[in-house]
């Protein structure tokens, strides 16, 4: 049966809330399909505000892939701000999609993409507003399958009781397979009910159904075993890896928001995966191997996306975009093609050792020359060896000197605080580096008005990385080092006045650490925080550290564990980790060996250009590295 729009009930509420335009939909390239014309219906969510979620590349890709299928439809939903949440509860308006304003509870699948664990409380708000029981065990045949994805799905244990299932890895092909299974199950009359559907999904080997696995704990608080509790379910669940990105040129028609969003541009993912081996970087580890999009495929996506959207900036995205084997040819070809059209090109944060001024000149040829961003991550040479960020201070000074001499006036440097083995001196070296950047920039440019901004985030140990065993620094330690760093930056006023400093305090990172490496016992903490008002925990003005601490004390102490047990405790080699049954392809033995190398300050090479160092991904996943050069030119096209 058709499902009616809730917009007639929603519309009278919108004049009473901030930024009502974010709830109305109707964006350029949005898709609305007839409810009755398809067999399977997806509601896709990024659990944050519209202004953040609408630009999310992953959700946009799945939205388009699903809507291209004649037997499926996909609509989008985002977290509503507390002002609208209160009104929706008072007037009986459920969680809705922005495309056709249909109630989320009417869909077959409620797919939630988590880029960060701090979105978990927003998921609970959406479930509750949708009328979907919070706990998977309480859902019936007609409730949607609540499906998690994104990077945080590689350890979904803290939200295991709220999810029906989680997909590991790339989603393009996974959502197609899930749609096929769901369509066939419905067409057959939904045999075996909800459990049979979940079993069929689990049989794929890439969909994790938490209720099909039992966790046993040791008296010490650690995990004893995680084992399947029924047949037809694999002992380990593997990730999906989409190979040949040229076959998946999405998004073809990027969404153009009506409301302000965090990224006012179209984006093209030029390659996926990273083998640089930065030990803190979960994204780089879990997305291996490297798969480059061809130069022609990139050119076609840029052309088609600009025609379809009218954006004036193109972001060339990946985890380390300047590492594409043909980045020079790509940048020059696109700059030539769009010269004189006011179409700008941009790269995200660039590695110091991958930057060259010719590349930067090409990227800025048609757009404004904004600041350059680099990510040394660690202040001292020693700590950069620990994290495997192989770039010397001399490399950085040489790079920024070239940039300042070539006309740039602003450089931003990203660092982390709280890294394994870190000392106060390692952090204070950030100030020394910033001072040297200003000195070198003044000398190279002959000007006094150059700027350097240092941006510092708290380190969070992540699953499936060599640092998954590391102790996390407590907030007091992080905040104390940041205070000392600010004083050190300002110790030389002539240099310090040209240096900006931005940082996040240690408390949100500490809670992210709890959620990142937690197990199923953390679910009670999340639910308690949510019931006590936790919303939008990724936003500084909404985050309450004390609320999380109090909830952790109340829920964990009776179980014999604590907030500190999950965060500041270093794990040993033989400990069963909550995600050991979820296979990213990386061998646990290799990760441990790399952790030992980190403690010894030994660096690891990039396996794109060196012999395989046996991390395990390619043989385990049946994949291989895909890099150029292809030798294909970027064909000239008259731009629109």
C-alpha positions, 0 to 999 in steps of 0.5 A, spaced: 500 500 500 502 507 498 505 511 504 502 518 505 507 524 506 507 527 513 509 533 510 502 536 511 503 535 519 510 537 518 509 544 515 506 548 520 511 546 525 517 549 520 516 556 522 517 555 529 524 552 528 531 554 526 533 553 519 527 550 516 529 549 509 533 543 511 527 539 512 523 541 506 527 537 500 527 538 493 534 539 492 537 539 484 538 531 482 534 529 488 529 523 486 522 521 488 519 514 486 512 511 486 512 507 492 508 502 489 512 501 483 518 498 487 519 491 491 524 494 496 525 501 499 531 504 503 531 509 508 538 512 508 541 516 514 547 520 515 546 521 523 548 528 523 544 535 521 542 536 514 548 541 513 553 535 514 550 529 512 547 532 505 554 532 502 556 525 505 559 522 499 557 515 501 550 516 502 550 520 496 553 514 492 548 509 495 542 513 494 544 514 486 545 506 486 539 504 489 535 509 485 537 506 478 534 500 480 527 499 477 525 494 483 528 499 489 527 506 491 532 510 496 530 516 500 534 520 505 533 522 512 538 526 517 538 528 524 533 533 526 535 538 531 532 538 538 527 544 537 524 540 531 524 533 535 520 536 541 515 539 536 515 532 532 513 529 539 508 533 541 504 533 534 505 526 533 510 527 527 515 521 526 522 521 523 521 522 515 525 522 509 526 529 506 525 526 499 517 525 499 517 526 507 515 518 508 515 515 515 522 512 516 518 506 519 514 504 513 521 502 509 524 495 508 531 497 510 533 503 515 540 504 513 545 508 517 552 510 515 557 512 521 563 516 519 564 517 527 562 513 533 559 520 536 553 519 532 550 513 536 545 517 540 542 521 534 541 514 531 537 512 537 533 519 537 531 517 529 529 510 531 525 512 537 521 518 533 520 513 527 517 508 532 522 503 531 523 499 537 530 501 540 532 494 541 533 489 535 530 483 539 523 487 540 522 488 533 517 485 529 516 482 522 513 489 519 519 493 522 525 495 518 531 492 518 536 497 521 543 496 518 549 499 520 555 501 515 561 506 514 567 506 518 565 505 525 561 498 522 568 495 523 566 495 530 559 495 531 559 491 538 557 498 542 551 498 538 549 491 537 543 491 541 540 496 536 542 494 530 539 488 526 545 487 521 552 491 519 555 491 512 563 491 512 566 495 507 564 498 500 557 499 499 556 499 492 555 492 491 553 490 498 546 494 497 545 490 491 546 484 494 541 485 500 536 488 495 536 482 491 535 477 498 530 482 501 526 482 494 526 475 493 524 473 500 518 478 500 516 475 493 516 468 496 511 470 502 516 472 507 518 465 509 521 464 516 519 471 518 525 476 520 530 471 522 530 467 516 531 474 512 537 475 517 540 469 516 540 469 508 543 476 509 548 473 514 550 467 509 553 472 504 559 472 509 559 480 508 553 482 513 554 481 520 548 480 524 550 481 532 544 476 535 547 470 531 553 471 535 554 470 543 559 473 547 562 470 553 566 474 558 572 472 563 572 474 570 577 479 569 572 483 565 575 481 558 572 477 552 573 469 552 569 467 546 565 470 540 561 464 537 556 463 532 549 461 535 546 457 529 548 454 523 548 457 516 552 463 519 560 464 518 565 464 524 568 470 521 564 476 517 569 479 511 569 486 508 566 487 501 571 491 496 569 494 490 574 493 485 575 497 478 572 504 480 571 506 473 565 501 473 562 505 479 562 512 477 558 515 482 555 520 484 553 521 476 548 527 478 551 530 485 545 533 490 545 540 490 543 543 497 538 548 498 540 549 505 547 551 507 552 545 507 559 544 510 562 543 502 559 547 497 562 543 491 562 537 487 567 531 489 570 526 485 573 520 489 580 519 485 582 513 488 580 508 494 584 505 499 591 507 502 598 503 503 602 509 506 601 505 513 600 511 518 599 507 524 593 511 527 589 511 521 583 506 521 580 509 514 587 507 511 587 500 514 580 498 513 580 500 505 586 497 503 588 495 497 589 502 493 584 502 487 585 508 482 580 511 478 583 512 471 584 519 468 579 518 463 574 516 468 576 522 473 575 526 467 568 524 465 566 524 472 568 531 473 565 533 466 558 530 467 558 532 475 559 539 473 554 539 467 549 536 472 550 540 478 552 547 476 558 547 482 564 551 481 569 547 485 571 540 484 574 536 490 579 531 488 578 526 494 581 520 497 585 519 503 591 522 500 589 525 493 596 527 491 599 520 491 595 518 485 600 515 480 597 520 475 595 526 479 600 531 475 596 529 469 589 529 472 591 536 475 594 539 468 588 536 464 582 539 468 586 546 469 587 546 461 579 544 460 576 549 465 581 555 464 577 561 464 570 558 466 571 560 474 571 552 475 576 551 481 580 545 483 582 542 490 585 537 494 584 535 501 590 535 506 596 533 502 602 529 505 608 534 505 612 529 501 607 528 495 606 536 494 610 540 489 608 547 487 607 545 480 601 541 482 599 546 487 599 552 481 595 547 476 590 546 482 589 554 483 590 556 476 582 557 475 580 558 482 582 563 488 589 561 491 587 559 498 591 556 503 595 550 503 594 544 508 599 539 510 598 534 516 605 532 519 601 529 525 606 529 530 611 535 532 617 531 533 621 526 528 621 521 534 613 521 534 613 521 527 617 515 526 612 512 531 606 513 527 609 512 521 608 519 518 615 519 514 616 526 513 622 530 516 622 537 518 627 539 513 622 536 508 616 541 511 620 547 511 623 546 504 615 545 501 612 551 505 618 555 503 617 553 496 609 555 497 611 562 500 616 563 495 610 562 489 605 566 492 602 563 497 600 566 504 597 561 508 599 554 511 595 550 515 598 544 519 594 538 522 597 535 528 595 530 534 596 530 541 596 524 545 599 519 541 602 513 543 609 514 547 608 521 546 611 526 551 610 533 553 617 535 549 614 531 542 608 536 543 612 542 544 616 541 538 609 543 534 611 550 536 618 550 534 616 547 527 611 553 526 616 558 528 621 555 523 615 555 518 614 563 519 621 564 519 622 560 512 616 563 509 618 570 511 625 569 508 622 566 502 617 571 500 620 577 503 614 579 506 612 579 514 604 578 513 604 570 512 600 566 516 601 559 519 595 555 523 596 549 527 590 545 528 590 539 533 586 534 535 586 528 540 588 521 538 583 516 538 586 509 538 581 505 533 580 498 531 583 494 525 590 499 526 596 497 529 594 502 535 588 498 537 592 495 543 595 502 545 593 506 552 589 512 550 591 519 554 586 521 559 583 528 557 587 532 563 594 530 560 591 532 553 589 539 555 595 540 559 600 539 553 595 543 549 596 549 554 603 548 554 603 548 547 600 555 546 604 558 551 610 555 547 607 558 541 607 565 544 614 565 547 616 568 541 611 574 540 614 576 533 613 569 530 607 567 535 603 573 532 603 570 525 601 563 528 594 561 529 592 555 534 585 551 533 584 545 538 579 540 541 579 539 548 581 532 550 574 530 553 570 528 546 576 524 544 576 520 550 568 518 549 570 517 542 575 512 544 570 508 549 565 508 543 571 506 538 574 500 542 568 498 546 564 491 546 556 490 547 556 492 554 557 499 552 550 499 549 547 500 556 552 507 557 549 509 550 542 508 551 543 511 558 546 518 555 541 518 550 535 517 555 538 523 559 538 528 553 544 526 549 544 529 542 549 531 537 555 529 541 559 530 535 558 538 536 562 541 542 556 546 544 551 539 545 556 535 548 556 533 555 562 530 558 559 529 565 553 526 562 558 520 559 562 519 565 556 519 570 553 514 565 559 509 564 560 509 572 552 507 573 552 502 567 559 499 567 561 498 575 556 493 576 559 489 571 566 490 573 569 494 568 570 502 567 571 508 563 578 507 564 578 500 563 576 501 556 580 507 554 587 508 558 588 501 559 594 498 554 591 491 551 596 485 551 597 480 545 593 475 547 587 479 549 580 477 545 578 484 542 571 485 541 572 486 533 576 480 532 571 476 529 570 481 523 575 481 518 578 487 515 583 483 511 589 485 515 592 479 519 592 480 527 599 478 527 601 483 522 598 489 526 601 486 532 608 486 529 607 493 526 605 495 533 612 493 536 615 496 530 612 503 532 614 502 540 621 501 537 620 507 532 621 503 526 618 505 519 614 501 514 614 502 507 608 504 502 607 497 499 605 500 492 612 501 490 616 496 494 615 488 495 609 486 499 610 486 506 604 481 507 599 485 511 594 480 509 589 484 505 590 482 498 590 474 499 585 474 504 580 478 500 582 476 493 584 483 491 590 486 488 593 493 488 590 497 482 595 503 480 597 507 474 600 510 470 595 508 465 598 512 459 591 515 457 590 522 456 585 526 459 581 528 453 579 535 451 572 537 452 568 543 451 566 545 458 559 548 459 
